[in-house]
Amino acid sequence: MTQPVLIAPFKTGIDTDVSPWLAPIDSFEELNNFHVHHGFIEKRGGFRLFGFMVHNPATTITAITEANPGVVTANGHGITNGQKVLITNVGGMTELNNRTFTAANVAPNTLELSGENTSAFTSYTTGGRVALFDANRMMGLHIYYASDGSKTFLAFDTKRAAFYNRISDRFDPLDTADIMSGSDTDYIWTENWQSTGGTNRMYFTNGKAFDNVSLDGIRFYDPLVSTTITTGFRPTLSSTRTLYGSKLIFSIRQRLVVLHTFEFDSATASTKTFPQRARFSQVQSPSIWNDVIPGQGGFVDAPTGQQIISARPLQDIIIVFFTNSVWTLRPNTGDPAKPFRWDKINDFRACDGKMATSQFDRYIVGFGVRGITATDGVETRRIDERIHDFTSDEVDTTNFQKVFCARDFNNQRFWTLYPPSGSTESTKALIFDDESSAYSQYDIAMNVLGLANQGYDYKLSDFTAENGLDFKLSDMNEETLQSYFWQDDAEVFVGGTTGGVVHTLQTTGTDNETDISCNLTTNAWNPFQKEGKECQLNYVDLLVQTESTTRITVQFFKDSDTAPYVTRQSDILPPLDYVASVANISDANPAVVEASNHGLSTGDIIYIYGVQGKIGINGEYTITLVDANNFSLDGIDGSLFSTYTTGGQVVRKKFYRTISWKRIIAGGIGFQHTMKISNEGSNQPLRIEAFKPSFKARGKRTIN
């Protein structure tokens, strides 16, 4: 007698802390490029280009030659030989858009694109811009909030800042020279200060001291002071001391507070570091820091020899992570001259990176070599029970300072970018679902995360090659169109790369036109385990959201085998009155479809779905009979599409999106069963609502 087992909803996510056969039935050994959300598992969305970080204003292009190499005319461009340049918004010769090149044979008004043969490109027609592109590592993505509620998106790399120009839809550089000298781990920390007195600023620091010339220290962006430059911030502390910087900045209880400070002493002409110090401004006066006059500012040092690593605000306190302990900086109501005090929570090493923390409503998460913790101001506890050894086994400890945490509020996910063991850069992300507390992983190479305000609602007329949006409606599914819709000034989740590029995350079906691969492996199944019996896994029914182009590979394993005993390929189409499977589609005109025993007649209207390679050919057609195994598509030139590779069905009904069961046949006998599902491709969404494996007990016992 068969025994079906419904596995739904999905709440556990990855569980590697116990043996597979002991893990919850809805858990996974691996869940890669998937996430858990509202009880289902779903392939992650991709990312698309938001913009390039540039250091100099772009110059208008007036001509581009069709030559080897191509020559760009841009009067007064200011670029020199060997510099990397970015080209955007070109009309006609769109093959050059959103690409970088090395400038060669530079003249005052022209430059060659070294090594780029443009002779076979489309002829240049009009427009375009060329800008110097340093391709520095992105170090911060933040929104400045003005007093009237308007927003400005600021991006930071290791040397400069830029703001997103909503009118021109590009980044415009701030400042005329470098303002920072950051390293690979000097991430930007910001704080928006807003007061009734009219001062509205974004203070920022990369955690380095002012060099007494022009670089680093604390700075601020204030459009009322300047819309094109940032301003150095070095308030006076006393007659001989000046604040030269800090690692962290906060606004709390109407004061600006800085942690881990750098203070210049003119008496000794030296800058001293105070790694345990919290220094604060006067109430409602972020420019007054005089610690000689009571009430105009001051400081309080934590009674420890450890250094401040990171911190986050929690209601009206700050949770501060030191080298080997966790403290709170909280209001001190008993002494007006000392408005804050330090209280120690524990001696646990909870955080090992400046950006390895994130704020939740009731606690602060810390990501450290010893594990993932939550601190609520009273206690610190582990929240990685199902992946207990993750941080020590999966994260490269020598590059732990590159761990970067951020929350995607719209999707209720907590991201942690991290360098995998043996890697120097962050190429993966650990994903935590706020609702279920389930973990999964993404393969995604980003260096920083943040929020941006798009501020532009795309129209169909915007989808042109000049704008880098060269799509046909037939190439786009609903998710792709939806990903370009924004309410006015809506905030979107963005990521920055090590190469100076900003992307909008979780928006499309590709990673900037690159396929996305995903795979999951279940933990072990056997409903007769307690009886000590082997079982046969007859089949697994998958409850999926149907898609017209997505294909999955399903592999079944038994016992401790590392090779699957069977591998199946499947589409995830709903019932559409199946006619035949596609074996091939020719590149002829008209295109000829090979489909054995199709039973069709000339003039029949059919639909083709699930084709790989020649993806654009999926759709509705009128056919002409060739023979019992072939028919042609009236008016369709097969050479206009990519080459057919595999898959596809001929059906009589038009595709519709719904929830449908798909049965995958297994058949293996063993004491434990696992299933692996994988998918690779562009614009191939995959959402699984439930598994329903069907088992049958077998006589062989697993206990002697």
N, C-alpha and C positions, 0 to 999 in steps of 0.2 A: 504494500500500500504506500502510495507516494505521500509525502508530507511537505506542502508548500510553507515557506516561512517569509512573512512580510517584513522587510527591513525598511522602516520609515517611521518618523522623519529622521534625517541625519542630524545628529547633534554632537558627536564626539570628535570628528576630525582625525588627525594623526594620533595614534597611540603606539609609541615605541617603548613604553616603560615596562610592559609585561610581555610574556610570550604570546605569539599571535593567537594561539588557541584559547588563551585566557582573556583576551581583550574583548571589549563590548562588540556586539555583532555588527553595529553600524560604524565601527572604526576602520581605519586604514593604516597599512604599513607605510604607504606613500600616497601623497595627494599633491601632485605637482602641477602647477599652473591651473589649479582648481581652487575654489573657496566654498565654504559652507555658508548658506544664507537662507534664513526663513525655512529651515528644514530640508532644503534641497542642496545638491552640489552642482556647481556651475563652472564651466571653463572661464578663465579670466578674460576681461576685455584687453584690447591692445592699446597702443599709444600712437599719437600722431604729433607732428611738428607744431609747436607753439611759436618758437622763435629762436633766433641766434643772438648770443651775447656779443655785442660789438663795442669797441672802445673809441671809435671815431665816427662822426657823422657820415652817412652814405652819400655818394656822389651820383648824380643822374647820368645814365648811359645814353649816348646819342647814336651810337653805331656799333655793330659787331661784324667782323668780316667772316666770310666762309673760306677758311684757309687752314693751313697746318703750320704753326698753331694759329688759333683764332686770335684776332686783335680787337680789344675793346677800346672805344673812344669814350672818355669821360673827362671833360675839361676840369683841370685843377684838382685831380683826384688825390694828390698828396701821398701816393703809395710809392714805396721804393722796391728795388729788386730783391727778390727772395721772400718778400712778405706774403702771408696767406690772405686771400681775399674771398669774400662771399658775394655771390651774385643772386639777385632776387627780382621778381616782378618783370622779367623780360617778356616782351610781346614777340610772337613769331618764333624765335629761336629758344623755345621753352625748354629744350634739352639741358640748358645751363642753369635753370632756376633751382634755388635752394641747394647749390653745390659750392664747394670751396676749391680754390685753385692757387697755385703759386705764381706770383707775378714775375715776369721776365722782360728784358729789353724795354724797361720803363722809360717813357718820355713824359713831359709835363702834362700832356692830355691823352696819352694812350698807354696801353700795357698789353703784353702778350699773356695768354693763358698757357703757361708752360706745359707742354706735352699733350695739349687738348686739340685734337683735329676736328674742326667745326665744318669742314668742307662738305660733309654729307648731311649737315643739320638743316632744319627748316630755316628759311631766310629770316633775318631780323626784320622786324617791322617798326616797333616803337617801344619807348620806355625802358624801364629797368634801373637797378641801382647796384653799385659796387661799393663795398665797404671793407675796411681792414678787419680781419677776423683772427684774433689771437688764439682761439680755441683753448682758453684756460679752463681749468676745473671749476665747475659751478659749486658755490659754497653756501648759498642762501637764496630762498625764494619767499618773499614776504609782502604783505599788503599794508600800505599806509592808509590810515583812516583819518579823513579831515573832519572838522567840526560840523560841516553840513551833511555828513554822511557819505560823501563821495569817497572813492577809493582810487589809489594808484598802486599798481603792481611794480615792485622793485626786485631786480635780480642782481646777485652779487657773485663775482668770481674771486680768484685769489688776489686780484689787484684793483678792481674797479667796481662801480655800481652803475646800473642803467635802469631806466623806467620804461614801462610799456606804454607806447603812444597809441591811444585808442583811435585816434583820427587816422593815422597812417598805418595802423595795424603792424607795428614793429617796435623793437627796442631802440630807444635813443640813449646815447651815453650821458652819464653825469660826470662832471669834473673834466678838466682838460689834461690831467696827468694822473699817474698812479697815486692812490691814496692808501694802499695796503701792500704788505709784503708777505702774504700768508703762505703757509705750507699746505700739504695735503690734508691736514687735520685741523686747520684753523677755521672752523666753521663760523658762519655769521650768526650772532645772537642779537635779536632786536627786541625793542619794547616801544609800543605806541603810548605816548603821553598825551592826555587830553585834559584840559582844565577850563574852568569857567572864565579864567583870565584871558583866554584867547590863544594860549600857547598850545599848539598841536604839532607834535614832532614824532618822528620815528628815530629813536636813538639806536645805534648799532655798533657792535664791536666784533672783531675777529679773535679777541682774547690776547692780543699782544699790546705791549706798552708803546706809547708815542716815542719815536726815535729822536726827538728834539729838532727834527728838520721838517718833514712833511708826511711821514708814513705812520699808519696804524694809530692806536689809541681809540678813544670813543669819538664818534662823529654823529651828526644828526641830519635828517632830511626834513626840511620845512619849506613848503612852497611859498610861504609868506616872506621868507628870507631870500630864497632863490629857487627857481625851478630848474636850474641847469647845473648847480654845484651842491655838494654836501659841505657841512661846516664842522670843523674840528671842535671838540668839546673838552676843555681842560679847566674846570672850575678851581678857584682858589680855596684851599683848605685852611691855611693860616698864613702868617706873614712870610714863611719860608717854604711852604709846601703846596704842591699843586697835584691834582688828580690827573695822572697820565694814562689811565686806562683801567680796565677790569676784564675778567673773563665772562661775567654774566651781569645782566641788567634786569631789574624788575620795577614795576610801578605798584605800590601797595600802600594802602591807608594814606593816600594823597601825598606820598613821598616817592621820590626816585631812590632806589636802593641798588647798590652795586656790590658784587661779591668777588673775592679773590682780586684784590686791588693792586695797582702799580702807582706809586706816589713819588713824585720828584721833590727832592730836598735841595733848595738852592744853596743852603749853607755848606753842603758837602758836594754839590754839583753831581748828584747821583740819584738814580731811580731805584727805589726799594720795592720788593714784592712782599705782600701780606696775604699769604694763601689761606688764612683762616678768618679774614676780616669781612665784615658787613659794614658798609659805609652808607649813610643816608643823607638826603637833602632836607632842607626846611619844608614844612608842610605847604603844599600848593606852590612851591617855588623851586623848580628843578635846577635853577641856576645858582642857588645859594647853598653852599656846603661848608660854611665856616664852623669848625668844631671848637673854636675858642669861646664864642658867644653862645651860651645855652639857648637851645631852641632853633638855632640857625643851621644845624647839621651836627654830625658826629659819627662815631663808629662804635662797634662792639665786636671784639674778637672772640671766637669760639675757644674754650679752654682745652685745646688739643694741639698736638704737633702735626696732625694730618693736614692734607690739602683738600680744598674744595674741588670736586670733579664736575658735578652738575647739580642742578636744582630746578624745581618747578613750583609755581604757586598752587596752593590748595585753599580755596576760600580766602581767609584773611591771614594765612600763614604761608611760609615758604618751606617746603621739604628740601633739605640740602644733603647731598650725598658727598661724603668725604672719602678719603682713600680706603678706610676700613671701618667706617661707621656711618650712621644716618642720624641727622639732627633736624630740629625745627628752629626756624627763626620766626618768633611769634611776638605779637604786641605785648609790651610790658606796661601795664596800666599803673604801676606803682611809682614810676619815676618819669616825669615829663622830659627830663634832660636825656634819659635813656629810653627811647620809645620802643626798643626791641630787645629781646633777650634770646639766648641760646638755650635749648633744652635737648638733651641727648635721648634718642629713642633706643638705639642698640649699637652693638659692635659688629654688625654684619657688613661684609663687602658687597654692596648691592648694585653698584654701578661702576663701569670701567671705561666710560666714554662721555665726553661733553654732551653729545647729542643722543646718548643712549637712555633717555628718559622721555616720558610722555604723561600728559595730564588727563585724568578722568574726573568724573564728577565727585567721586568719594575717595579717590586714592591716586597716588602717583606710581606709575610703573617704572621700574629700574631694570636695565638689561646689563648683566654683568657676567664675568667668567664663571661665577658660582651658581648662576641661574637667573630666572626671571622672577621678579618680586613685585609686590604691591605694598605701598606704605600709606597709611591713612592718618598719620600724625600721632598715633598711639603705638602701633606695632607694624612690623614688616613681616610679610608671609610670602611663601612661594606660590606662584600661580602657573607653574609649568609641570604639574604632577604627571601629565601624560607624556611629556617630552623632557623628563627630568635631566637628562644628560646632554640636551641639545647644545647649549652654549659652550660646553667644554669639548664636545665631540665635533660639532659642525662649524663653529666659527673659528677663524684663524686668530689665535690669541695675540700674535705679534702685531696684528693690524686691527685690534679691537677698537681703537679710537676712531675707526671709520664707520662703526655701527651708527646708524641714523634712524631714529624713531619718529613717527608722525601718525596722526589719526586722520582717516578719511571719514569725516562726519556724515556726508551724504549717504555713503554706503555702509556705515557702521562697521568699519574695519580699522584695525590698528596694524600699521606696517612697521617692520623693522628691516631696513637694508643691512646686509652684512657681507663681509668677504668670507667665502667658504674656506675651509681648512686647506692650506697650501696656496691660497690666492692672495694677492696684494690689493685687489679692488673688490668692491661690492658688486656682485653679479647675481645675487639671490635676495629674496625677501621672505621673511617669516610673517604670515598673515594670521591675525587673531580676529575672529568674528565676535563682535561685542555681544550679540544676542545669545549665542550658544556657548561661547568660550572655547570654540573649536579652533585648532591650529591647522594651517596648510602652508604650502610654499609656492613661491613664484620664481621662475627664471627671468630675471629682469636686471639689466645693468644700468643702475642709476646711482648717483652720488649723494643727492639731496632730494628732499620732498618738501612740499609747501602748498599754499593756496594762491591762486591768482584770480583776478577778475577779468573775464574775457571781454565783456563790454561790447560785444558785437554779435548780432544775430544774423547768421548767414542767409542769403537769399539764393534761389536757384541760379540767378545770373552771376553769382560769385564763383560758381564752380567752373573755373577756367584754368588753363595751363599757366597763364600769367600769375595767377594767385596760388599756384602749387596745388590746385584742386581739380585735376584733370580727370574727372570721373564721368561715365555715362550712367544714366539712371538704371540701365540694365545690369551694371556692375555692382549696384548698391542694394543691400537689403534694408529693412526698416531700421535696424540698429545703426547702420552707417549713416543714414540720413538724420536719425535722431541725435547722433553724437555731435552734429554741428548746430543743434538748436540750443540757444541760451536765452533765458530771460535776461532783461536788461541788467547789466552789472552783476550777474550771477557769479558766485565763487566756484572755481573748479580746482580739482586736485591735480597738481603738476609735479614733474620730476625733472631734475637737472643732471646732466651727464658729466663725465670727466673731460669732455671735449668742447664745453661751452655751448651746449644745445639744451633748450628747454622743451619738454614734451607735455602735452595734455594726456593724462593717464585714464585708462579704463573707458575708452571712448569708441574704439573701432574694432574690427575683426582681424587686424594685423598689427605688428610692431613696426610702424612706419614702413609699410609695404613688405615686411618680412613675415613669413608664416609663423604661426604660434603652435607649438607642440604641447600636448598635455597628456598626462597619464596618471592613473590611480591603480593601487593594488589593495585589495581588501585584506583584512585579517582573516584568520582561518575559520571556516564554517564546518560544523557537524552537529546537527541537532540530537544525534544519538551518542554524543561523547560520554555523557554520564552513565549510559548503559554499557559502555565499553565496546561499542560496535562500530565497524566500518559502515560507510554508506555510499550510495551512488548518487552523484549530482546529475540529474537527468537534463535539466535546462535551467536557465535563469531568465525570467521576464524582467525587462527594464521598462519602467514607466518614465517616458521622456517627453520633453517638449519637442514636437516635430519640427524638422528643418528640411529644406529642399536640397541643400548642397552638402550637408555634413555626412561624413562616413566615419565609422569607428572600427577599430580592430579590437577583438575580444579574445583573450587567451585564458585557458584554464590550466591550473596546476593542481597536483595532488601530493599529499604527504610532504616530504622535504625535497621533492624534485625541483631542480632549477630550470628545467626546460618544460615548456607547455606540452600537454598531451594532445591538445587540439587548439587550432587558431581559426577564428571566424571573422569574416568581414561583413559589415551590415550598414545599410543606410538607416536613417531614423525618420522615414516618411510615414505618414498616416495611410490607412487603406484608401487607395486611389483607383481601384479597378485595374489591377495589374494585367499587362499584355505580354511583355517579354523583357528579358534582360539585354542590355546593350553589350555587344562584344567589341564593336569598333565603330568609329565615325570617320569617314574619309575627309581628305582636304580638297575634294573635287568640287566642281560647280555644276549641278547642285550637289550638296553633301549627301553621301549615301550612308545609311545606318545599317549595320549588320546586327540582326536580332533574330535568332533561330525560331522558326515556327511561329512567327508573329501573328499570322491570321488576319492581316489587315488588307484593305482594298483601297484602290486609288480614290482620292477625295476624302478619306477618313481624316478627322481632326484628332490629333493625339498630343500628349505632353511628354516631355523628356526631363527627368530630374536625376540628380545624383551623379552626373558625369564629372570625372576628374580630368584635368589637363585642359580639355576644350570646354571649360566651365561656362563660358559665355553663351554656349549653345543651349543650355537648359531653358525650356520654355514651351510655348504652344506652336504647333505646326500643322499644315495640311500636307498630306503625303501622296506620293505616286508609287505604286507597286513596281518593284523590280523583279523579285521572285519570292519564294516562300520564306527566305531567310534575309532578305534585304529590301529596303525601300528608300526612296530619296525624299528630301525635305524641299518642298516647292519654294523656289526663289531664294534659297540659302546657299551662299558661296562658302564652302568649308574652309577655304584657304584664308579667310579673314579671321579665323579663330586660331587659338593655340592648338598644338597637336594633342589628339586624344591619348589618354594614358590608361584609364581603367574605369570601371563602374558605370552606373546609369540604369534607369528603368524606363520602359515605355509604358505609359498608363493612359487611361481614358478620362480621368477626372483631374481638374485643376487643383494644385496644391493649396492647402489651407493649414493654418497653424492651430494646433490643438495639443492636448495631452493624450498620448497613446502608448499602449504596451507593445514592446518588441521582444520576441522570443529568440533567445540564443541557445542553441543545442550544445550540451556538454557531453555527458556520458561516462565520465571517469569514476572509478571506485577507489576509495581510500579512507584513511582515518581523519584526514582534514583536507579541505578544499579552499583554494584561493582563486580569485579572478582578477585579471588585469585588463583595464580598458584604456585605450590610447587613441589619440586623434592628432593629425597634423594637417595644417592647411590655412589658407586665408579665408576670412569671412565664413568660418564654420563653427557657429555657436553650438554649445553642448550643455544641456541642462537635464539632470537626472533627478526625478522626484522620489523614486523608490526602486529597490531590488526585491524580487520575489523568487528566490531559488527553490527548486523542487527536489526533494531528496527521497531516497528509498533505502531502508535499512538492509544491510547485507549480513549474512550469518557469521562471517569471520570476526572474531573478537579482537580488540586491541589490547586486552589484558589477559595474560597467561595464567 
